[in-house]
Amino acid sequence: MGHSEIFNSARNFAVMVRIRGPDPKGMKMRKHAFHHYRSGETTLSASGLLVPDTLCDTQVAKRLYGDRFEDRVLVVTVASVVEPFLSPHHRENIPQGRPDLISGVRIDIMTEKTNEESDQGTPSWLEGQLLSLVDIPASALCVQSLVETSRGLSEHEWEVGWSLASHNNESQSSKDNFQTQGRISEGGSGSSSVMCKSLTRMAILSVSLSLKDSLNYQKPSMNKRGDFLLAVGSPFGVLSSTHFFNSLSVGCIANCYPPNSSDGSLLMADIRCLPGMEGSPVFNEHACLTGVLIRPLRQKTNGAEVQLVIPWEAIVKASSGLLRTCPQNTTEGLHYQEGNSYAPGKRPFIDYERSETRVPSSNKHEHLNFGSSSPLLIERAMASVCLITIGDGVWASGVLLNSQGLVLTNAHLLEPWRFGKTHVSGRGYGTNPENFPSILEGTTLEQRRYKLNPTYDNHRNIRVRLDHIKPWVWCDAKVIYVCKGPWDVALLQLEPVPANLLPIVTSFSRPSTGSKAYVIGHGLFGPKCGFFPSVSSGVVAKVVEAKTPQSYHSILPEHMHTRVHFPAMLETTAAIHPGASGGAVINSDGHMIGLVTSNARHGGGSIIPHLNFSIPSAALAPIFKFAKDMLDSSLLRILDEPDEYISSIWALMRPSPPKLNPAPDQPQSRLDNKSKEEKGSQFAKFIAERKDIFNDPIHVGKSGVLSKDVIPSKL
């Protein structure tokens, strides 16, 4: 189904929830990014899901709500939009039954489906009622576990809220901080436990409406990383429902939590969302309901956001029989097949600390079941991306190049001082570059594999985690090459080499601008969280080219021999976060087109995840050719060759124009003087023009300042 078809189906079930109530002191909006306050009243908004009869047990609803459910339809939204207006008693103690609102509160619901025969595109407001609040314990525990495994460092402190909603006043902050000192047991009363429950809590509303449309649902076991997602919500709804009602946002599943579980209770989504979209229904490529969007997690130091989706089945399990996953006594019309994308797990959480220390023999390894006899192309590429750790707290991503255990990653992981970087934990690397011999020093192949770099920071162990087999395997690794040229690349060698490795498949073609791009890597969450690689999707935004070095002509694929230029940098819109460095950029065929290197940051330090840079596979052709047999180390010298033009590209500087050869009758000194004269003349002309403007009384006001007609330069 195309985006428009999915949207036309999904919009029947997407609503906007608006709640307005008395707020004399202006305190109700403290934790909300956008709100409207006027004359002692505060208005908040969120998105919501209109629940069809096929996903609701009407008998249970009548038993729970009695006459309040007669001729009405349920609406599911986030509880955070109504909690500020609860009575003081119920605000402190969430009731099992119907919560009490303070006097004067009104709930309105905007929908495009006002009755069975209504036309789409004519939204109208209907009065709603609050029926109950529902905690989702499985999802709350997932968030709590996720946050607590990242504790211990200030840069891993998490907040709840949107990056657009920063306030200098701490008391008016729209984000809730997670205090993660000390582990909080299940059901504990600590602030982290309370915050996670609040984040994942849902509100059940009702509205007078006749809705006969059916909606199918996808089981959590069918959710796979990289799967398409579409959310329909109403960002900034309190500002203008006319402009923002039922807006579309698309992306993909970045990861599932808990890993290795057949009934994941939390999805991380690579989807661009805005304040007010919490509560949005999320659909898959077949227009089946996947779950409900909630507010994101956000890292306090760099502003990186993680969009969260609660799967519909987790909400159903917590609803006391009120909601269901499919019509009773029927399974017709469902767009999924029974099966499991990953190995089923009996327990909700896995003991990853134990799995790290136990490395089973290869005959106990079992390749992951990708849910079909022919794995999806993107999933196949995921099996080639690994997690790299250095010492305690430093991690990045890497790509398997061959079955002999050669791993490609970034040089800045090993030599950050050359790139002005720090690793994801923020600590100094402390690696001495003098203790880093190169692979190009004439050792034999066996020495390169197993005896190279004996003095390289032995106190800081390099380990690589392979995820294509279960349980996953940790291997030691040695550095065998770090590029000394303009490319941010390095090679590691696994020791010993496990069996059944799945090396990446590479494409050396120039990616076309606008073509689909997926990024696979271990961004944001480190090894303690136990995640498989995350996936983000986007497009190739720009291909920056450079003149093909002469030394590349003999190794590039035949179809590139006639090209004067080759790709030197890829810019993509797929989200990249710290820790994803060294990951793979994949095209829609599942082939690697680039190596993730860096993204951009604002001046204040917050990252810009959708503006990032990767080294094209064509530029890494010497490495891929070396990886075939690992015998011809001269191939790697090609990457070490200095190239001022390529260096300027990666420094994000304007490349210097090529130098002109002096004419036979014109000495070089005259050319240099002429160039200086031209530059000087241009600058003098600029100053003269500015001087004329400032001296002209026509342009200077009585106060001696520029008049409004003169616009000073911003440069």
TORKOLMAR-786396 format. One record per residue (C-alpha): x, y, z; residue number from 1; residue in one letter. Coordinates in steps of 0.2 Angstrom, whole numbers. Layout:
<pts>
X, Y, Z, NUM, a
...
</pts>
This chain:
<pts>
0, 0, 0, 1, m
6, 18, -4, 2, g
7, 31, 9, 3, h
-9, 40, 3, 4, s
-19, 23, 4, 5, e
-12, 20, 22, 6, i
-16, 37, 27, 7, f
-34, 37, 20, 8, n
-37, 22, 30, 9, s
-29, 28, 46, 10, a
-37, 45, 47, 11, r
-53, 37, 51, 12, n
-46, 31, 68, 13, f
-35, 47, 72, 14, a
-42, 60, 83, 15, v
-36, 76, 92, 16, m
-40, 77, 111, 17, v
-42, 95, 118, 18, r
-44, 98, 137, 19, i
-48, 115, 144, 20, r
-50, 120, 162, 21, g
-48, 133, 176, 22, p
-30, 137, 180, 23, d
-29, 153, 191, 24, p
-10, 151, 194, 25, k
-5, 145, 177, 26, g
2, 129, 184, 27, m
-6, 116, 173, 28, k
5, 118, 158, 29, m
22, 115, 168, 30, r
26, 99, 159, 31, k
19, 102, 142, 32, h
29, 109, 128, 33, a
14, 119, 120, 34, f
-1, 125, 128, 35, h
-13, 140, 128, 36, h
-16, 150, 144, 37, y
-29, 164, 144, 38, r
-39, 173, 157, 39, s
-36, 160, 171, 40, g
-39, 145, 159, 41, e
-26, 132, 152, 42, t
-29, 122, 136, 43, t
-19, 107, 132, 44, l
-20, 95, 117, 45, s
-14, 78, 112, 46, a
-18, 65, 99, 47, s
-29, 49, 101, 48, g
-35, 33, 93, 49, l
-54, 30, 90, 50, l
-56, 12, 95, 51, v
-68, 3, 83, 52, p
-80, -11, 89, 53, d
-68, -24, 82, 54, t
-55, -20, 95, 55, l
-67, -17, 110, 56, c
-77, -29, 120, 57, d
-93, -20, 122, 58, t
-100, -31, 136, 59, q
-85, -27, 147, 60, v
-87, -9, 143, 61, a
-105, -9, 148, 62, k
-100, -18, 164, 63, r
-86, -6, 168, 64, l
-95, 10, 163, 65, y
-113, 6, 163, 66, g
-124, 20, 155, 67, d
-109, 31, 152, 68, r
-105, 19, 137, 69, f
-122, 18, 129, 70, e
-120, 23, 110, 71, d
-103, 29, 113, 72, r
-85, 24, 106, 73, v
-69, 23, 116, 74, l
-54, 34, 113, 75, v
-37, 30, 119, 76, v
-24, 44, 122, 77, t
-10, 48, 134, 78, v
-14, 51, 152, 79, a
-3, 66, 153, 80, s
-15, 77, 144, 81, v
-28, 74, 157, 82, v
-18, 72, 173, 83, e
-15, 90, 177, 84, p
-34, 92, 178, 85, f
-37, 78, 190, 86, l
-44, 81, 207, 87, s
-30, 83, 220, 88, p
-34, 66, 228, 89, h
-34, 57, 212, 90, h
-18, 66, 205, 91, r
-9, 58, 220, 92, e
-17, 41, 219, 93, n
-23, 36, 202, 94, i
-39, 27, 205, 95, p
-45, 10, 197, 96, q
-62, 17, 193, 97, g
-67, 33, 185, 98, r
-56, 48, 190, 99, p
-63, 64, 196, 100, d
-59, 80, 187, 101, l
-59, 97, 195, 102, i
-74, 108, 192, 103, s
-76, 117, 175, 104, g
-65, 105, 165, 105, v
-71, 101, 147, 106, r
-64, 88, 135, 107, i
-67, 90, 117, 108, d
-62, 77, 103, 109, i
-60, 82, 85, 110, m
-63, 68, 72, 111, t
-66, 67, 53, 112, e
-78, 53, 57, 113, k
-94, 61, 64, 114, t
-106, 47, 59, 115, n
-106, 32, 48, 116, e
-110, 41, 32, 117, e
-99, 57, 35, 118, s
-87, 62, 22, 119, d
-68, 64, 26, 120, q
-61, 81, 27, 121, g
-74, 89, 37, 122, t
-68, 88, 55, 123, p
-79, 93, 69, 124, s
-78, 94, 88, 125, w
-88, 82, 99, 126, l
-88, 82, 118, 127, e
-79, 68, 127, 128, g
-79, 60, 144, 129, q
-65, 53, 154, 130, l
-69, 35, 159, 131, l
-53, 28, 166, 132, s
-34, 28, 167, 133, l
-24, 13, 163, 134, v
-6, 9, 168, 135, d
4, -2, 156, 136, i
16, -11, 168, 137, p
26, -21, 155, 138, a
30, -5, 145, 139, s
34, 5, 161, 140, a
46, -8, 166, 141, l
54, -8, 149, 142, c
57, 11, 150, 143, v
64, 9, 168, 144, q
76, -5, 163, 145, s
81, 5, 148, 146, l
85, 21, 158, 147, v
93, 12, 173, 148, e
105, 2, 162, 149, t
112, 19, 155, 150, s
114, 26, 172, 151, r
131, 31, 180, 152, g
136, 45, 169, 153, l
129, 62, 169, 154, s
129, 63, 150, 155, e
117, 48, 150, 156, h
104, 56, 161, 157, e
87, 55, 152, 158, w
72, 67, 152, 159, e
54, 65, 146, 160, v
49, 78, 133, 161, g
52, 86, 117, 162, w
68, 95, 112, 163, s
58, 110, 106, 164, l
52, 113, 124, 165, a
67, 119, 133, 166, s
65, 132, 147, 167, h
78, 141, 157, 168, n
66, 141, 172, 169, n
68, 125, 181, 170, e
51, 126, 189, 171, s
43, 129, 172, 172, q
52, 114, 164, 173, s
42, 105, 151, 174, s
53, 89, 154, 175, k
54, 77, 168, 176, d
71, 71, 173, 177, n
75, 53, 177, 178, f
85, 51, 193, 179, q
94, 35, 191, 180, t
105, 33, 206, 181, q
102, 16, 212, 182, g
92, 2, 205, 183, r
73, 2, 209, 184, i
65, -14, 210, 185, s
49, -19, 201, 186, e
34, -9, 208, 187, g
46, 2, 218, 188, g
41, 19, 224, 189, s
57, 28, 217, 190, g
55, 43, 206, 191, s
61, 33, 191, 192, s
47, 20, 193, 193, s
34, 34, 196, 194, v
40, 43, 180, 195, m
40, 28, 169, 196, c
22, 23, 175, 197, k
17, 41, 171, 198, s
25, 41, 154, 199, l
17, 25, 148, 200, t
0, 28, 156, 201, r
-15, 29, 145, 202, m
-32, 37, 147, 203, a
-48, 29, 141, 204, i
-61, 42, 135, 205, l
-78, 40, 126, 206, s
-87, 50, 113, 207, v
-105, 49, 106, 208, s
-102, 42, 89, 209, l
-107, 28, 77, 210, s
-91, 19, 70, 211, l
-93, 3, 60, 212, k
-76, 3, 52, 213, d
-65, -11, 56, 214, s
-46, -10, 60, 215, l
-34, -24, 59, 216, n
-19, -26, 71, 217, y
-1, -33, 69, 218, q
6, -44, 83, 219, k
22, -38, 92, 220, p
31, -54, 86, 221, s
29, -48, 68, 222, m
37, -31, 72, 223, n
55, -31, 64, 224, k
68, -17, 64, 225, r
67, -7, 48, 226, g
48, -11, 46, 227, d
38, 4, 39, 228, f
28, 15, 51, 229, l
15, 28, 49, 230, l
9, 40, 62, 231, a
-7, 51, 61, 232, v
-7, 65, 74, 233, g
-11, 83, 78, 234, s
5, 92, 83, 235, p
3, 110, 90, 236, f
-15, 106, 91, 237, g
-19, 120, 104, 238, v
-11, 133, 92, 239, l
-21, 129, 76, 240, s
-31, 113, 74, 241, s
-35, 119, 56, 242, t
-17, 118, 51, 243, h
-11, 103, 61, 244, f
-26, 91, 63, 245, f
-22, 73, 57, 246, n
-4, 77, 51, 247, s
6, 63, 43, 248, l
23, 57, 49, 249, s
32, 41, 42, 250, v
48, 31, 47, 251, g
52, 14, 53, 252, c
55, 3, 68, 253, i
72, 7, 75, 254, a
72, -7, 89, 255, n
62, -18, 100, 256, c
63, -20, 119, 257, y
65, -32, 127, 258, p
77, -39, 114, 259, p
75, -58, 110, 260, n
57, -57, 116, 261, s
42, -63, 106, 262, s
31, -50, 114, 263, d
40, -34, 115, 264, g
32, -21, 126, 265, s
41, -6, 119, 266, l
46, 0, 101, 267, l
59, 13, 97, 268, m
53, 22, 82, 269, a
64, 32, 69, 270, d
50, 44, 66, 271, i
49, 63, 66, 272, r
36, 68, 79, 273, c
32, 85, 87, 274, l
23, 90, 103, 275, p
5, 86, 102, 276, g
8, 70, 93, 277, m
8, 59, 109, 278, e
-7, 48, 108, 279, g
-6, 46, 89, 280, s
-10, 29, 82, 281, p
4, 21, 73, 282, v
1, 9, 58, 283, f
12, -3, 47, 284, n
13, -4, 28, 285, e
-3, -14, 27, 286, h
-13, -1, 37, 287, a
-13, -13, 52, 288, c
-13, -5, 70, 289, l
5, -6, 78, 290, t
3, 4, 93, 291, g
1, 21, 101, 292, v
15, 35, 101, 293, l
20, 42, 118, 294, i
31, 56, 123, 295, r
50, 53, 119, 296, p
65, 50, 129, 297, l
78, 63, 127, 298, r
96, 64, 132, 299, q
99, 79, 143, 300, k
117, 83, 136, 301, t
115, 82, 117, 302, n
96, 83, 115, 303, g
95, 66, 106, 304, a
77, 60, 106, 305, e
71, 42, 106, 306, v
53, 41, 100, 307, q
43, 27, 109, 308, l
28, 17, 104, 309, v
18, 6, 115, 310, i
12, -9, 105, 311, p
-7, -12, 105, 312, w
-5, -29, 113, 313, e
3, -22, 129, 314, a
-11, -9, 130, 315, i
-24, -23, 128, 316, v
-16, -34, 141, 317, k
-17, -20, 154, 318, a
-35, -15, 150, 319, s
-44, -29, 160, 320, s
-53, -36, 145, 321, g
-59, -20, 139, 322, l
-49, -19, 123, 323, l
-44, -34, 112, 324, r
-32, -37, 97, 325, t
-45, -45, 85, 326, c
-64, -47, 83, 327, p
-70, -61, 95, 328, q
-71, -79, 87, 329, n
-63, -73, 70, 330, t
-46, -70, 63, 331, t
-52, -65, 45, 332, e
-44, -50, 37, 333, g
-28, -50, 47, 334, l
-13, -45, 37, 335, h
0, -55, 47, 336, y
5, -73, 47, 337, q
9, -83, 63, 338, e
27, -83, 66, 339, g
41, -75, 76, 340, n
54, -63, 69, 341, s
67, -68, 82, 342, y
69, -82, 94, 343, a
55, -83, 107, 344, p
59, -79, 124, 345, g
49, -85, 140, 346, k
56, -71, 152, 347, r
52, -53, 150, 348, p
71, -48, 152, 349, f
87, -57, 148, 350, i
102, -58, 159, 351, d
114, -50, 148, 352, y
128, -49, 160, 353, e
129, -68, 161, 354, r
128, -70, 142, 355, s
143, -59, 140, 356, e
154, -69, 151, 357, t
149, -86, 143, 358, r
155, -89, 125, 359, v
148, -106, 119, 360, p
156, -117, 107, 361, s
152, -114, 89, 362, s
142, -130, 88, 363, n
129, -123, 100, 364, k
127, -107, 90, 365, h
111, -105, 81, 366, e
108, -92, 67, 367, h
94, -80, 71, 368, l
77, -85, 63, 369, n
72, -69, 53, 370, f
54, -75, 51, 371, g
55, -83, 33, 372, s
65, -94, 23, 373, s
72, -80, 13, 374, s
77, -66, 25, 375, p
73, -48, 21, 376, l
87, -38, 13, 377, l
89, -26, 27, 378, i
89, -39, 40, 379, e
102, -48, 31, 380, r
113, -33, 32, 381, a
110, -31, 51, 382, m
119, -47, 53, 383, a
135, -40, 47, 384, s
135, -25, 59, 385, v
143, -28, 76, 386, c
146, -19, 92, 387, l
164, -13, 97, 388, i
169, -9, 115, 389, t
185, -2, 121, 390, i
189, -3, 139, 391, g
175, 2, 151, 392, d
161, 13, 144, 393, g
167, 16, 126, 394, v
157, 9, 112, 395, w
154, 11, 93, 396, a
149, 1, 78, 397, s
158, -10, 65, 398, g
155, -19, 49, 399, v
161, -37, 45, 400, l
170, -37, 29, 401, l
175, -56, 27, 402, n
173, -73, 34, 403, s
191, -71, 41, 404, q
185, -59, 55, 405, g
190, -42, 47, 406, l
180, -28, 54, 407, v
179, -10, 47, 408, l
176, 4, 59, 409, t
181, 23, 62, 410, n
198, 28, 66, 411, a
191, 42, 78, 412, h
186, 27, 89, 413, l
205, 23, 91, 414, l
213, 40, 88, 415, e
201, 53, 93, 416, p
214, 67, 95, 417, w
216, 67, 76, 418, r
198, 72, 74, 419, f
194, 83, 88, 420, g
182, 70, 95, 421, k
177, 62, 112, 422, t
169, 45, 113, 423, h
151, 42, 118, 424, v
154, 41, 136, 425, s
163, 58, 136, 426, g
179, 52, 144, 427, r
197, 54, 137, 428, g
204, 40, 127, 429, y
221, 41, 134, 430, g
228, 31, 119, 431, t
246, 35, 115, 432, n
248, 36, 96, 433, p
266, 31, 98, 434, e
261, 14, 103, 435, n
251, 11, 87, 436, f
261, 2, 74, 437, p
253, 1, 56, 438, s
249, -14, 46, 439, i
261, -8, 33, 440, l
276, -12, 42, 441, e
280, -28, 33, 442, g
273, -42, 45, 443, t
267, -58, 38, 444, t
249, -62, 36, 445, l
249, -73, 52, 446, e
258, -60, 62, 447, q
246, -47, 56, 448, r
231, -57, 62, 449, r
237, -63, 78, 450, y
253, -55, 84, 451, k
251, -37, 78, 452, l
251, -22, 90, 453, n
256, -31, 106, 454, p
259, -14, 114, 455, t
243, -6, 109, 456, y
234, -1, 125, 457, d
234, -19, 132, 458, n
225, -12, 148, 459, h
211, -6, 137, 460, r
203, -22, 130, 461, n
195, -21, 113, 462, i
180, -33, 111, 463, r
168, -36, 97, 464, v
150, -42, 99, 465, r
143, -53, 85, 466, l
124, -52, 84, 467, d
120, -64, 70, 468, h
120, -79, 81, 469, i
111, -83, 97, 470, k
117, -82, 110, 471, p
128, -68, 104, 472, w
146, -70, 105, 473, v
160, -58, 112, 474, w
177, -59, 103, 475, c
193, -51, 107, 476, d
200, -40, 93, 477, a
217, -32, 88, 478, k
220, -16, 78, 479, v
228, -20, 62, 480, i
226, -3, 52, 481, y
222, 15, 55, 482, v
221, 26, 40, 483, c
234, 41, 41, 484, k
226, 49, 26, 485, g
210, 59, 24, 486, p
198, 44, 28, 487, w
191, 41, 45, 488, d
193, 22, 44, 489, v
202, 8, 54, 490, a
202, -11, 53, 491, l
201, -24, 67, 492, l
205, -42, 67, 493, q
194, -54, 78, 494, l
204, -67, 88, 495, e
199, -81, 87, 496, p
188, -80, 72, 497, v
171, -88, 75, 498, p
163, -99, 62, 499, a
148, -94, 51, 500, n
152, -76, 49, 501, l
140, -65, 38, 502, l
151, -52, 29, 503, p
142, -37, 22, 504, i
137, -36, 3, 505, v
144, -20, -5, 506, t
138, -8, -19, 507, s
152, 3, -27, 508, f
139, 12, -38, 509, s
136, 31, -35, 510, r
120, 32, -25, 511, p
107, 43, -33, 512, s
101, 58, -24, 513, t
84, 55, -16, 514, g
87, 36, -16, 515, s
82, 26, 0, 516, k
95, 24, 13, 517, a
95, 15, 30, 518, y
108, 17, 44, 519, v
112, 2, 55, 520, i
122, 4, 70, 521, g
122, 5, 89, 522, h
118, 23, 93, 523, g
113, 30, 110, 524, l
111, 14, 120, 525, f
127, 4, 125, 526, g
131, -14, 127, 527, p
122, -15, 144, 528, k
105, -12, 136, 529, c
107, -28, 126, 530, g
100, -21, 110, 531, f
103, -28, 93, 532, f
108, -14, 80, 533, p
96, 0, 78, 534, s
89, 5, 61, 535, v
84, 22, 55, 536, s
78, 27, 37, 537, s
80, 42, 26, 538, g
86, 46, 9, 539, v
103, 51, 1, 540, v
102, 70, 2, 541, a
119, 74, -7, 542, k
133, 65, -15, 543, v
149, 76, -14, 544, v
162, 71, -27, 545, e
180, 73, -29, 546, a
192, 69, -43, 547, k
196, 51, -44, 548, t
214, 48, -38, 549, p
225, 40, -50, 550, q
229, 25, -38, 551, s
210, 21, -38, 552, y
209, 18, -57, 553, h
215, 0, -56, 554, s
204, -6, -41, 555, i
187, 2, -44, 556, l
174, -8, -53, 557, p
174, -8, -72, 558, e
158, 2, -73, 559, h
167, 16, -64, 560, m
183, 16, -74, 561, h
177, 30, -86, 562, t
172, 42, -72, 563, r
183, 56, -69, 564, v
175, 59, -52, 565, h
170, 47, -38, 566, f
159, 50, -23, 567, p
169, 56, -8, 568, a
155, 60, 4, 569, m
137, 55, 7, 570, l
125, 65, 16, 571, e
109, 56, 22, 572, t
93, 61, 31, 573, t
93, 45, 41, 574, a
95, 48, 60, 575, a
112, 45, 67, 576, i
116, 46, 86, 577, h
132, 44, 96, 578, p
138, 26, 96, 579, g
132, 23, 78, 580, a
150, 28, 71, 581, s
157, 14, 61, 582, g
139, 7, 56, 583, g
133, 4, 39, 584, a
123, 14, 27, 585, v
112, 2, 17, 586, i
102, 4, 1, 587, n
85, -4, -3, 588, s
94, -19, -10, 589, d
102, -22, 7, 590, g
120, -17, 0, 591, h
132, -6, 9, 592, m
134, 11, 1, 593, i
144, 20, 15, 594, g
152, 19, 32, 595, l
144, 30, 45, 596, v
157, 43, 51, 597, t
149, 59, 59, 598, s
134, 70, 61, 599, n
132, 89, 64, 600, a
129, 98, 80, 601, r
122, 115, 85, 602, h
133, 127, 93, 603, g
126, 123, 110, 604, g
131, 105, 108, 605, g
114, 97, 104, 606, s
116, 85, 89, 607, i
107, 86, 72, 608, i
103, 68, 69, 609, p
96, 70, 52, 610, h
111, 79, 45, 611, l
126, 67, 44, 612, n
140, 61, 34, 613, f
147, 44, 28, 614, s
161, 38, 18, 615, i
155, 30, 1, 616, p
159, 12, -2, 617, s
168, 17, -18, 618, a
180, 28, -8, 619, a
184, 12, 2, 620, l
187, 1, -13, 621, a
205, -2, -7, 622, p
199, -9, 9, 623, i
186, -21, 1, 624, f
199, -27, -11, 625, k
211, -30, 3, 626, f
198, -40, 13, 627, a
196, -53, -1, 628, k
212, -62, 4, 629, d
221, -50, 16, 630, m
238, -52, 7, 631, l
241, -36, -2, 632, d
244, -23, 11, 633, s
249, -11, -3, 634, s
231, -8, -6, 635, l
229, 1, 11, 636, l
243, 13, 6, 637, r
231, 21, -7, 638, i
220, 27, 8, 639, l
235, 34, 17, 640, d
240, 46, 2, 641, e
237, 64, 7, 642, p
223, 73, -3, 643, d
220, 91, 0, 644, e
204, 92, -9, 645, y
196, 77, 0, 646, i
203, 83, 17, 647, s
194, 100, 14, 648, s
178, 91, 10, 649, i
179, 81, 26, 650, w
183, 97, 36, 651, a
167, 105, 29, 652, l
178, 118, 21, 653, m
176, 126, 4, 654, r
189, 116, -7, 655, p
203, 127, -14, 656, s
203, 130, -33, 657, p
216, 121, -43, 658, p
232, 131, -45, 659, k
234, 139, -62, 660, l
251, 135, -71, 661, n
260, 151, -75, 662, p
261, 156, -93, 663, a
279, 154, -101, 664, p
281, 173, -102, 665, d
274, 177, -85, 666, q
283, 173, -70, 667, p
274, 165, -55, 668, q
278, 181, -44, 669, s
268, 192, -56, 670, r
253, 180, -55, 671, l
254, 180, -36, 672, d
255, 199, -35, 673, n
240, 200, -47, 674, k
230, 189, -36, 675, s
234, 199, -21, 676, k
229, 215, -31, 677, e
213, 208, -36, 678, e
208, 202, -18, 679, k
214, 219, -12, 680, g
204, 229, -25, 681, s
188, 219, -21, 682, q
190, 222, -2, 683, f
194, 241, -5, 684, a
179, 242, -16, 685, k
168, 235, -3, 686, f
175, 247, 11, 687, i
173, 261, -1, 688, a
154, 257, -4, 689, e
151, 255, 14, 690, r
160, 272, 18, 691, k
149, 281, 5, 692, d
133, 274, 13, 693, i
139, 279, 31, 694, f
144, 296, 25, 695, n
129, 300, 15, 696, d
117, 311, 26, 697, p
102, 304, 16, 698, i
105, 287, 25, 699, h
109, 293, 42, 700, v
95, 298, 54, 701, g
95, 313, 66, 702, k
101, 301, 80, 703, s
117, 297, 70, 704, g
112, 279, 67, 705, v
107, 270, 51, 706, l
90, 273, 45, 707, s
78, 259, 42, 708, k
81, 260, 23, 709, d
99, 253, 26, 710, v
100, 235, 30, 711, i
117, 231, 38, 712, p
126, 215, 33, 713, s
124, 200, 44, 714, k
140, 192, 40, 715, l
</pts>
